[in-house]
């Protein structure tokens, strides 16, 4: 079975990528003359403050943090939330120390501050230092005692920092070195990443960021099999062979940010996005490669409305140097703080391909894309979704997503397992300071996706980019349970236990049972009798233990152990158990994980 269709099938959809860039550039140009408000760059993927944001949101119910499920999150909003409970250089210990910028009543601020742990407060101080461009007060506590030749590491957080009235610049090296020992694998599993990252702010009106790494990686055996099947290194784009069984690839990202009014900001970039409060997202995830996009975000009253236009790469067969065809996507997400503790959202997307242009009808920033797709003759892949999160008792958060690719209520009621009822469901919960133990955080999540969800009748409109899913890495036809225990006894120490269990029905004997989103759903064997797990039944148990120590600011020493059991009862030859022990060092970069 070919998991990726021939490039010939997408030749009619070859597009001129410059046409898309020009279209976005024209849209951006319209906004530049009215720039008048400050704009913040965003926190990078896998940043160390993600758990702090979760904890602050649950404990404080701060209105801006309630939109933290729209990722990446704003550096400015993190600092503004933190400033309510932290004075640069020391922790809040009395009412008289609460900053005037807090906004809320002193008694309320003090009450919330009393629920924060010492580790929370230390991390808040660290967050202020690593986002210093938005700190309003004294920054002297961020300075290093002994800068390098009076130029480098003047502050503890940045190799090079320029902080003047109208210009801010941060430049840092990026490094990740992992050495792993995999059971029954004679080859050394490794990751060698090195590069640079920078961000800046001009007159607090135009923000920018840049990230570039060169990577050499040999994956564990089960991950390499995924590359062989889908012709894609997870999370990466173009890659080259390295030492026969390893891969060499660049990871390049960059964005420019500006505001068009006080309430509308714009990001034009090449990066990743994520929508959701869970470990996974069924709507839009950061699993696949970087992509080009223009994002418009409206934040006003209790509303956050985001419209994003994407240029993507359809599935293709790797070959020589040639222009890779393009496809496009448009997404809308409306999120509302219904109460101080409840946020609900509505999502829609459409994936499409056109000859040499972006379909201008999808530039309409107003929800609903489905109606436009129908007006065009329904040739494209339109999806809708819902999401919610509820913060309860300053300890708990419940969240979920519901994604519809296609659905008919009468078919669902019949119980006949009609193939066309394609949807996914996510339910999850977080419990912070569990059982009264400070900084012990638990998370549980379940994901269910029906067969043929995210697939389409052609190779362009499926829910993918660069031969990788845009949502869940497993594709379709699975049920998954995730459990995570995080414990942070000290700001410099982080421990995590994670367990992922899933059951999936995969293709067998060349028959498409709906797990592989790259297969046309028109090749299904029949129309009825489908349920999650239909096909060759597989189960997987992936458990990992992780511990890290932050030696210097943003420099981590790490160790992890992973055990993975993959079982195919009907074909024992495909079953495989493996374990892997890893040691590593990481600086200014997200963790590399193999969690599928």
C-alpha positions in Angstrom: 0.0 0.0 0.0 1.4 3.4 -0.9 0.9 5.8 1.9 1.6 8.8 -0.2 0.1 9.2 -3.7 2.1 9.9 -6.8 3.0 13.5 -7.4 1.2 13.2 -10.8 -2.1 13.2 -9.0 -1.5 16.7 -7.8 0.0 18.1 -10.9 -3.2 19.9 -12.0 -3.1 21.8 -8.7 0.4 23.2 -9.1 0.4 26.7 -7.9 2.6 29.7 -8.0 3.7 30.3 -4.4 4.7 33.9 -5.2 1.0 34.6 -6.1 0.1 33.7 -2.5 2.9 35.7 -1.0 2.0 38.7 -3.2 -1.7 38.4 -2.1 -0.7 38.4 1.6 1.8 41.2 1.1 -0.9 43.4 -0.5 -3.2 42.7 2.5 -0.4 43.5 4.9 0.5 46.7 3.1 -3.0 48.0 3.6 -2.4 47.9 7.3 1.0 49.4 7.7 0.0 53.1 7.4 -2.2 52.9 10.5 0.3 51.3 12.9 -0.1 53.1 16.2 -0.1 50.6 19.0 2.4 48.3 20.7 2.8 44.8 19.4 4.4 41.8 21.1 6.2 38.8 19.7 5.0 35.4 20.8 6.4 32.7 23.1 8.1 29.9 21.1 6.9 26.3 20.8 7.7 24.3 23.9 8.6 27.3 26.0 9.2 26.6 29.7 6.4 28.9 30.8 3.5 26.9 29.4 2.8 25.1 32.7 3.2 28.4 34.6 0.5 30.0 32.3 -1.8 27.0 32.9 -1.4 27.3 36.7 -1.9 31.1 36.7 -5.0 30.8 34.5 -6.6 28.2 36.8 -5.7 30.1 40.0 -6.4 33.7 38.9 -9.0 33.3 36.1 -7.3 36.3 34.5 -9.3 37.3 31.4 -6.3 37.5 29.1 -4.9 34.1 30.2 -8.3 32.6 29.4 -7.2 32.8 25.8 -4.0 30.9 26.4 -5.3 27.9 24.4 -4.7 30.0 21.2 -1.0 29.3 20.8 1.7 30.6 20.6 0.8 33.0 23.4 1.8 36.6 23.7 4.9 37.6 25.7 3.2 40.9 26.5 0.1 39.3 28.0 2.2 36.9 30.1 4.1 39.9 31.5 1.0 41.9 32.2 -0.6 39.0 34.1 2.6 38.4 36.0 3.0 42.0 37.0 -0.1 41.9 39.1 1.6 39.6 41.6 5.3 40.3 41.2 7.5 43.3 41.8 10.8 43.0 39.8 13.5 42.0 42.2 11.3 40.6 45.0 8.1 38.8 45.7 4.9 40.3 47.0 4.7 39.7 50.7 2.4 42.5 51.9 -0.4 44.7 50.6 1.9 47.7 50.4 4.1 46.0 47.9 1.4 45.3 45.3 2.2 47.3 42.2 -0.3 50.1 41.1 -0.4 48.5 37.7 -2.3 45.5 39.2 -5.6 47.0 38.2 -7.8 44.8 40.3 -8.6 45.5 43.9 -5.8 45.1 46.4 -7.7 42.6 48.5 -8.4 40.4 45.5 -4.8 40.6 44.3 -3.5 39.7 47.7 -6.0 36.8 48.0 -4.9 35.3 44.7 -1.2 35.9 45.4 -1.6 33.9 48.6 -2.5 30.8 46.5 0.8 30.9 44.5 3.6 28.7 45.6 7.2 29.7 45.9 8.1 28.0 42.7 5.3 29.9 40.9 6.7 33.2 42.2 10.2 32.3 41.1 9.0 31.3 37.7 7.1 34.5 37.4 10.3 36.4 38.2 12.1 34.3 35.5 9.3 35.0 33.0 9.7 38.8 33.6 13.4 38.5 33.0 13.0 36.5 29.8 10.5 39.0 28.4 12.1 42.2 29.7 10.9 44.3 26.8 7.5 44.4 28.4 8.5 45.0 32.0 7.4 48.4 33.2 9.4 48.7 36.4 13.0 48.3 37.6 15.0 45.7 35.7 18.2 45.9 37.6 17.6 42.4 39.2 17.9 40.9 35.7 21.5 42.0 35.3 24.5 39.6 35.4 27.2 40.1 38.0 30.0 39.4 35.5 29.2 40.1 31.8 31.5 38.6 29.2 33.9 41.3 28.1 31.3 43.9 29.2 29.2 43.0 26.1 27.7 39.5 26.3 25.4 38.2 29.0 24.9 41.6 30.5 21.6 40.1 31.6 21.2 36.5 32.9 18.7 35.6 30.1 20.3 36.8 26.9 23.7 36.3 25.2 23.2 39.8 23.6 20.6 42.2 24.7 19.9 45.8 23.5 17.2 47.6 25.6 16.8 51.3 24.7 13.8 53.6 24.5 12.8 52.8 20.9 14.6 49.5 20.3 14.8 46.1 21.9 16.9 43.2 20.6 17.6 39.7 22.1 20.0 37.3 20.5 20.7 33.8 21.9 22.4 30.6 20.8 20.3 27.4 20.3 21.6 24.0 21.2 20.3 20.5 21.7 22.5 17.4 22.0 20.8 14.1 22.8 22.5 10.7 22.9 20.1 7.7 23.2 20.5 4.0 23.7 17.7 1.9 22.1 17.0 -1.7 22.9 17.9 -4.1 20.0 19.4 -1.3 17.9 23.1 -1.4 17.1 23.0 2.2 15.8 23.3 5.1 18.2 20.1 7.3 18.3 21.0 10.9 18.5 20.0 14.5 17.9 22.5 17.3 17.1 20.9 20.7 16.8 22.7 24.1 16.8 21.6 27.5 15.7 20.5 31.0 16.7 17.3 32.7 17.8 16.5 36.4 18.1 13.6 38.7 18.7 13.1 42.5 18.6 10.8 45.4 19.1 11.0 48.7 17.2 9.4 51.7 19.0 7.0 49.2 20.7 5.1 49.2 17.4 6.7 46.5 15.2 7.9 43.2 16.6 9.9 40.5 14.9 11.4 37.1 15.8 13.7 34.6 14.0 14.8 31.1 14.7 17.2 28.9 12.7 18.7 25.5 13.6 20.7 22.9 11.6 19.8 19.4 12.7 21.2 15.9 12.3 19.1 13.2 13.8 18.9 9.4 13.9 15.4 8.5 15.1 14.4 5.4 17.2 13.3 2.5 15.0 9.6 3.0 15.3 9.9 6.7 14.3 12.1 5.8 11.4 9.4 3.5 10.1 7.1 6.4 10.2 9.5 8.4 8.0 9.8 5.5 5.6 6.0 5.3 5.3 5.2 9.0 4.9 8.4 10.4 3.5 8.6 13.0 6.3 10.6 13.6 9.4 8.0 14.5 12.1 7.9 18.2 12.6 10.4 18.9 9.8 10.2 19.9 6.2 12.8 19.2 3.5 15.5 16.7 4.7 18.5 14.9 3.4 20.1 11.6 4.3 22.8 11.7 6.9 25.1 8.8 7.6 22.8 6.5 5.6 20.1 5.9 8.3 19.9 9.5 9.8 18.5 12.8 8.6 19.8 16.3 8.1 17.4 19.2 8.0 17.0 22.9 8.8 14.3 24.3 11.1 13.8 28.0 10.1 11.1 30.2 11.5 10.4 33.9 11.5 7.6 36.4 11.9 6.8 40.1 11.9 4.1 41.6 14.1 2.2 44.8 14.0 -1.1 46.3 15.1 -3.7 48.0 12.9 -5.8 49.3 15.8 -5.7 48.9 19.5 -7.7 45.7 19.2 -6.4 44.1 16.0 -2.9 42.7 15.5 -1.3 41.0 12.6 1.3 38.3 12.3 3.0 37.5 8.9 5.3 34.5 9.4 6.7 31.1 8.7 6.1 29.0 11.9 3.6 26.8 13.7 0.3 27.3 15.4 -1.8 25.3 17.9 -5.4 25.6 19.0 -6.5 23.8 22.2 -5.9 23.3 26.0 -4.9 19.7 25.7 -1.7 17.8 25.0 -3.1 17.0 21.6 -5.3 19.2 19.3 -8.0 17.8 17.0 -8.5 21.2 15.4 -5.0 22.5 14.5 -1.7 21.3 16.0 2.0 22.1 15.8 3.0 18.5 14.8 3.7 19.1 11.1 6.4 21.2 9.5 6.5 25.1 9.6 4.3 26.9 7.1 3.7 30.4 5.7 0.7 32.2 7.0 -1.0 35.6 7.6 -2.8 35.8 10.9 -5.3 38.5 11.9 -6.4 38.5 15.6 -9.1 40.7 17.1 -9.3 40.9 20.9 -12.1 43.1 22.3 -14.4 42.8 25.3 -14.7 39.1 26.1 -14.0 38.0 22.5 -11.0 36.8 20.7 -11.5 36.2 16.9 -8.6 34.9 14.8 -8.5 34.5 11.0 -5.5 32.7 9.5 -4.6 32.1 5.8 -2.0 29.4 5.1 0.2 28.2 2.3 0.8 24.5 2.7 2.5 21.7 0.8 0.3 18.7 -0.4 1.5 15.1 -0.2 4.3 14.4 -2.7 7.0 11.8 -3.5 10.5 13.0 -2.7 12.7 13.4 -5.7 15.3 15.8 -7.1 15.4 19.5 -6.9 12.1 20.8 -8.3 9.3 23.2 -7.4 7.0 21.5 -4.9 3.3 22.2 -5.6 1.3 24.2 -3.0 -2.1 24.1 -1.5 -3.9 26.5 0.8 -6.0 26.7 3.9 -8.1 29.3 5.7 -9.2 29.0 9.4 -11.4 31.0 11.7 -11.6 30.6 15.5 -14.0 32.6 17.7 -13.4 32.3 21.4 -15.6 33.8 24.1 -15.2 34.2 27.8 -18.8 33.2 28.6 -18.1 33.7 32.4 -15.0 34.3 34.5 -14.4 30.6 34.6 -15.7 29.3 31.2 -14.4 29.8 27.7 -16.1 28.4 24.7 -15.0 28.5 21.1 -16.1 27.9 17.5 -13.6 26.8 14.8 -13.8 26.2 11.1 -11.3 25.5 8.4 -11.1 24.8 4.7 -8.2 23.1 2.8 -8.1 23.6 -1.0 -5.9 23.8 -4.1 -6.2 26.1 -7.1 -4.2 26.6 -10.2 -1.7 29.4 -9.7 -3.7 31.3 -7.1 -5.3 31.6 -3.7 -9.1 31.4 -4.0 -10.1 35.0 -3.1 -13.5 33.9 -1.8 -11.8 32.4 1.2 -10.3 35.7 2.2 -13.6 36.7 3.8 -12.6 37.0 7.5 -16.1 36.3 8.7 -17.2 32.9 9.8 -18.6 30.5 7.9 -16.3 29.0 5.4 -18.6 26.0 4.8 -21.1 28.2 3.0 -18.4 29.5 0.6 -17.1 26.0 0.0 -20.6 24.9 -1.0 -21.0 28.0 -3.3 -17.8 26.9 -5.0 -19.3 23.5 -5.8 -18.0 21.7 -2.6 -14.6 20.6 -4.1 -12.7 21.4 -1.0 -12.3 20.0 2.5 -14.3 22.1 5.0 -14.4 21.2 8.7 -16.0 22.8 11.8 -15.2 22.3 15.5 -16.0 23.4 19.0 -13.8 23.8 22.0 -14.3 24.7 25.7 -12.4 24.9 29.0 -13.7 25.5 32.5 -11.6 26.5 35.5 -13.1 25.2 38.7 -12.2 25.8 42.4 -8.8 27.3 41.5 -7.5 23.8 41.3 -9.1 22.2 38.3 -9.6 22.7 34.6 -11.9 20.7 32.3 -11.4 21.0 28.6 -12.5 19.5 25.3 -12.9 19.7 21.6 -15.4 18.4 19.0 -14.3 18.3 15.4 -16.7 17.5 12.5 -15.3 16.6 9.1 -18.7 15.3 7.9 -21.7 14.3 9.9 -25.4 13.2 9.4 -27.5 12.9 12.5 -29.9 10.3 11.0 -27.0 8.0 10.0 -25.6 8.4 13.5 -28.9 7.4 15.1 -29.2 4.3 12.9 -26.1 2.9 14.4 -25.0 1.3 11.1 -21.5 2.7 11.2 -21.8 4.8 8.1 -18.3 5.7 6.8 -19.3 9.4 6.2 -19.8 10.2 9.9 -16.3 11.5 10.3 -15.6 13.3 13.6 -13.3 13.5 16.6 -13.8 14.1 20.3 -11.4 15.2 23.0 -12.1 15.3 26.7 -9.5 16.2 29.4 -8.8 17.6 32.8 -6.0 19.2 34.8 -5.5 19.2 38.5 -2.9 21.5 39.9 -1.3 21.3 43.4 -2.9 17.8 43.5 -3.8 16.4 46.9 -2.4 19.5 48.5 1.1 18.9 47.3 2.6 22.1 45.9 3.5 22.1 42.2 2.3 18.5 41.7 0.2 18.8 38.6 -1.9 16.0 37.0 -3.4 15.9 33.5 -5.6 13.3 31.9 -6.9 13.3 28.3 -8.9 11.1 25.9 -9.1 11.5 22.2 -11.4 9.6 19.8 -11.3 10.0 16.0 -13.5 8.1 13.6 -12.3 6.3 10.4 -11.6 8.5 7.3 -11.6 11.7 9.4 -9.2 14.3 7.9 -9.0 12.4 4.6 -10.5 13.5 1.3 -11.3 12.3 -2.2 -8.1 13.8 -3.7 -4.5 14.2 -2.6 -4.7 18.0 -2.2 -7.5 18.6 0.2 -6.7 16.2 3.0 -5.8 17.6 6.4 -2.1 17.5 5.9 1.1 19.6 5.3 4.4 18.3 4.0 3.2 14.6 4.3 2.2 15.1 8.0 -1.2 15.5 9.7 -2.2 19.0 10.6 -4.1 17.8 13.7 -3.4 14.5 15.6 -0.2 12.7 14.6 -2.1 9.3 14.5 -4.4 10.5 11.7 -7.8 8.7 12.0 -9.5 5.6 13.3 -8.1 5.5 16.9 -8.9 5.9 20.6 -6.2 7.4 22.8 -5.7 7.9 26.5 -3.0 10.2 27.9 -1.9 10.6 31.5 0.8 13.1 32.7 2.2 13.7 36.1 4.4 16.8 36.5 6.2 17.7 39.7 8.5 20.7 40.2 10.0 20.7 43.8 12.3 23.6 42.9 12.4 26.1 40.0 15.5 24.5 38.6 14.2 20.9 38.8 11.5 19.5 36.6 10.2 15.9 36.6 7.5 14.3 34.4 5.9 10.9 34.0 3.8 10.4 30.9 1.8 7.5 29.6 0.1 7.3 26.2 -2.1 4.3 25.3 -3.9 4.0 22.0 -5.9 1.5 19.9 -6.1 2.0 16.2 -7.4 0.1 13.2 -4.9 0.3 10.4 -4.9 -0.8 6.7 -4.3 -4.4 5.9 -4.0 -6.3 2.6 -4.2 -3.0 0.6 -7.6 -2.2 2.1 -8.2 1.3 3.3 -9.9 1.2 6.7 -9.6 4.9 7.4 -6.5 5.4 9.6 -4.3 6.8 6.9 -5.4 10.4 6.0 -3.4 10.3 2.8 -5.5 7.5 1.2 -8.6 8.7 -0.8 -11.8 7.9 1.2 -13.3 6.8 -2.2 -11.1 3.6 -1.9 -13.0 2.4 1.2 -14.1 -1.3 0.9 -17.8 -0.6 1.9 -20.1 2.1 3.2 -21.3 0.7 6.5 -20.0 -1.2 9.6 -17.2 1.2 10.5 -16.3 1.9 14.1 -13.1 3.0 15.8 -10.7 0.1 15.5 -12.1 -1.3 12.3 -9.3 -2.9 10.3 -6.1 -4.6 11.5 -6.2 -3.9 15.2 -3.1 -2.4 16.8 -2.5 -1.3 20.4 0.4 0.8 21.6 1.6 1.6 25.1 4.2 4.5 25.3 5.5 5.4 28.8 8.3 7.9 29.6 10.0 9.4 32.6 11.8 12.7 32.3 14.0 14.8 34.7 15.7 18.0 34.0 17.9 20.5 35.9 18.4 24.1 34.7 22.1 24.6 35.3 22.1 28.2 34.0 19.4 30.3 32.6 17.7 28.4 29.8 20.4 25.7 29.8 19.1 22.3 30.8 20.7 19.0 31.6 18.2 16.2 30.9 17.7 12.4 31.3 14.8 10.4 30.1 13.6 6.8 29.8 11.0 5.6 27.4 9.3 2.2 27.1 7.1 1.4 24.1 5.1 -1.7 23.4 3.4 -2.0 20.0 1.1 -5.0 19.7 -0.6 -6.4 16.6 -2.5 -9.6 17.8 -3.4 -10.8 14.3 0.2 -10.3 13.0 2.7 -11.0 15.7 5.5 -10.3 13.3 4.6 -6.7 13.4 4.6 -6.5 17.2 7.6 -4.7 18.7 8.7 -3.7 22.2 11.5 -1.2 22.7 13.0 0.8 25.4 15.3 3.8 25.1 17.5 5.7 27.6 18.5 9.3 26.8 21.0 11.9 28.2 21.1 15.4 26.8 21.8 19.1 27.1 19.4 21.7 25.7 19.7 25.5 25.5 17.0 27.9 24.3 15.1 25.2 22.5 12.0 23.0 22.9 12.3 19.3 23.8 12.3 16.6 21.1 9.8 13.9 21.9 8.6 10.7 20.2 5.1 10.5 21.6 3.2 8.3 19.1 
